[in-house]
Amino acid sequence: MRLNQRQIEVFNSIMISKSVTAAAAALGTSQPTISRELREMEQRIGFDLFVRFGKRLTPTNQALLLHEVVRRSFLGMEEISRAASAIRVHNASNLRIATIPAYADSIIPRVAQKLLKHRPAVHLSLHSLEEVSLQHEMATTVFDMGVTEGRFEYPGVASQRIDVGDQVCVVPIGHRLSQKSLLEPADFDGVPFVYFSQDDPYRRKLDDMFLAAGISRSYAVETTTATSVCSMVAAGVGVSIINPLTAATHVDKGVVLRRLSVSVPYTLAVWRPVRRTRSTVIERFLSVLTEAANEMRATLHSALDRK
């Protein structure tokens, strides 16, 4: 089974316009032609893409799944077109960055501001992905660079790590633990705790730390992003321990930050396909990333020194 480009264009246009008539107009052809090409596509793939109610088409679940893949493909083509236009008009550099949500909400906006201030012609594209998806995309060289926290090994992918300090405690304003400047594992005994998901690498480190200390926290809720953890803490759901980058962006924002007596070092990892030339834009991005990490670390330490 192999679909041709025209069939994919027809399917995408119908999914976007929700109408055969509108799709025909968008593609500059007739409604019967669109209907015929859609039927041929369905015959080729072996399942219905739409449920037909008179002239109205309702996409099936299979169509929705397929269109997600098609949509990404068309976005890729649009990105190529934009890149070609940018190179022609501005002789610009394009930089496609993949990162996890925790960094998309914390350090990457600072890096973007610093980078574009001195290199305004750079076309920066940021994609926020969960760790597993990001690793897959980096392995297929879709992006110029990935910024994440996990370790993974793939042929053709090089990495370097940046130390950004220790993880820190985050507690609600007015919570009894906010009265202490330094929190020990024993302070969390029986306290409602906001957990990261079980596949989070730092969740496992913290679980091991509390297990070794013989401390049992009270389960409050589990979530996947550091920003969500802070929102839960600010709402009084529980306390938690988060990465220093997210902590730095939440100074004086509805939560109290405190040091943890046990050091839990936190590093971010930068990944890039080795087959790609290490351009001056990438070098500049790495330099600005390190600079921003150091600034955020200083901001966090200043906040932690206050009680």
N, C-alpha and C positions, 0 to 999 in steps of 0.2 A: 504494500500500500504506500503510495507516494502522492501527496497533494501538490498541485502546482501553485505558483505564486498568485495567479488570478483568483483561484478558489479561496485562498487565504485572505486576499483583499476583500472579496465579496463577503465572506463570513465576518471579518472585522468591521466592515462598514455597516452591516445589518445589526451587529451587536451594539454599535455606537449609536446609530440612528433609530433603532427599534422599529424600523419600517423598511419593507422592500422598496417602496416607492422612493423614499428618501435616499436609500442606498443607491438606487439606480441613478438618481439625480447627481449624487456626490461622485459617482464613478463615470458619469457621462454616457450611460447606456440605457437600455430599455428595461422595464419591469419584467417582461417575460424572459429576457436574457438572464437577469439576476436570479429569477426563480429556477430556471433550468440549471444554472451553474450551482445553485445551492443543492438541488436534488442530486446532481452528479457527485457533489462532494459527500453528501450523506451516504450515497450508495458506495462510494469508495471507502469511507471509514467504517461503515457497517453499523451505524447507529443514528438515530434522529437527533438533530441539533435544536429543533424548535417544535413546540406543540402549536398546531394551527387552529385558531378559532376565527373562522371567516377570513378576513384580511389581516387579522392581528397575529403576530408571531410571539410566542413566549419561549425564551430559551430554556432548554432542559438543564439539569444539573451537569450533565456531561459537557454541554456547550459552555457553561460557566467555567468549568475546569479548563477546557481547551482554550478559551479566550484569555485566561490569565497568562498562559504561555505565549499566545499570539500577541497579546498586548505588550509583553516585555520585548518581544522581537521587534515590534514596530517602534517602541521607544528607543531601541538600539539603533534602528535606521535613522530616526530623527536626530539622535545624538551624533551620528556620523555626518548628517547633513549640516547640523549646526557647527560641528568642528571644521568642516570644509569651508563653510562661510566665514568662520572666525579667522581661520588661517589666511584666507584670501583678503579679507578686509583689514584685519588688525595684525596679521602675522602673530596670532596669539598662541599661547600654550594651553593645552587642555590637561586637567588633572582630575582623574576620577578616583575618589576616595571612598572606601567602604569602612564602616566602623560600627561598633556596638551602640545601642541606645544610650548607655551611660556616658559615653564620650560625645555623642551627638548633642547631648544636653549640657555638657560641661566644658571640656577643653577645646573641642573642635571649633565652636563659634569664635573663641578667642584667637585660635590659630588662623582662621579665615580672615578675621579683621586685620590681623598683623600682616598676613601675606598679601592681601589685596591692597593694603595701604601703600606698599612699596612696589607691588607688581599688579597694577589694576587691569592689565591686558590678559591676565590669566583667567581662563574659564574653569572655575572650580565646580565640580559636581560631587555632592555628598549623598551617600546611600547608607541608611541606617538598617543594619541587619542583625539578627540574632547570631550568636557565635557559630553555631553549626552551619548556617547558610553562608555566613561570611567566609568560613574556611573553604567551603566548596567553591565559591565564586573566585577566591584567590587562586585556587588550584587550576581553574580554567582560564586564568589570566584576563578576566573581564575587566578588572580594575588595575590602576597604576600602583595603588598602595592600599594596604589594609592596616587599621589601627585597632587592636583588640587587647584582651587581657590573658587569653589562654595560650597554651603551647600546642603546636601541632607541627608535624613534619611532612612535607610534600616535596617530591622531586621538582626542581626548578623554582623553588620559592625560598628566598633568603630572608633573614629576620635579624632584628636587633632590639634590645630591650632598654627601657628608660625607667630608672628608679624614681618613684614619686612619693616615697615615704610610707608610713605605717597606716593601716586602717584605723578608723576612729569611731567612737561611740556616738550615737545620736539618740537623744531622749526628748520627750515632750517638755515644753515650757512648764515649770511648776512641779515637775515630777521630782520625787524625793532623791533620785540619783543625780539630778542637776545640781544638788547642793555639794557634790564632791567634785574636785578638780581632776582626780585620777580614779578611774574605775577598775576594779579587779574582777576576775571571772566570778568570784563568790558573790559579788554584788548583783549578779543576774539570776541567782538561784530563785526559782519560782516566779520570776518576773515575766509578764507577757512579752513575747519576743516576735518581731517581724522577720521572717525567714526569707532568704532567696530560694530559688528553685533548687531541687536536689542535684541537678547536673551542673550547678555553678561551682567552679573550682574553689572559690574562696568560701563558699558555704561549707564545703567539705573540710577546709582548714579550720574554720571556726568550730565546727562540730567536733573535730578531733581535739581542739584545745579545751573545750568545755568537758568533753568526756574524760580527758586526762586529769582535769581538776576535780572530777566527781560532781560537776554542777549540772542540774537539770533545769532548763528554762521552761517556761510555760508557753505552749504554742498559741500564737495569736492569729497569724495569717501568713500565707506564703505568696510571694509575688516575684516577678522576673526582672524588674529594673530598679536601679538605685534611686531614681527619681520617684518611683512609686513607693519605695520603702520610706523615703522622707515624707511623702504625703501622708502615708499611714501613721507615721510617728507624730507628725504635726497635728493629726486628727485625734491623737491620744489612744490609738489602737494598741501601741506597745513601744518598746525600745528596740534598737538594732545596732549593728556595726556595719559601716559602709566604707567604700573606697575614698581616699583623700581628695580626689578630684571632684566628685559629686559633693563631698562635704564642704569644699571650698566655695562652691556655688550656692550653698545654703546657709552661709554665715548670716546671722540676723534675719533669717527668713522663716520664723515660726518654729524652729527647733533649737535645742541646745546641744553643742558639740563638746565632747570630753575625750581626753586621752584614755587609752587602754593600757593597763600596766604591763601586759604581755605584748611584745612586738610581733605584729603580723605584717611583714613587708609586702608592699604592693608595687607591682611594676606593670607598665603597659608595653605591648609588643608592636613593633612596626614590621609589616610584611610587604614584600614586593617581588614580582616575577623577575628572576635573574636574566631572562632573555630580553628584557627591556632595558634600553639605555638609561643609565642613571643621570637624568638631565639636571640642569641648573635649577629648574623649578622644584624638582624633588629634593635636591640638596637644601634649597631654601626652606621648603616645607619642614624638613627634619630639624633644621636649625630653629625655626620658629616654634615647632612643637616642643622642643626641649626648653626653650625660653619661657613659653607659656606654662609648662609644667612647674618650672622653678618659681615663677611668680605666684601660681596658685598654692604651691607649698608654703611660700612665705605668708600669703594671706591667711591660710589655715593656721599656721603656727601662731600668728599674731592673735587670732581669735581664741585659740586654745590657751594662750597665756593669760587671757582675761577670765575672770570668774564671774 
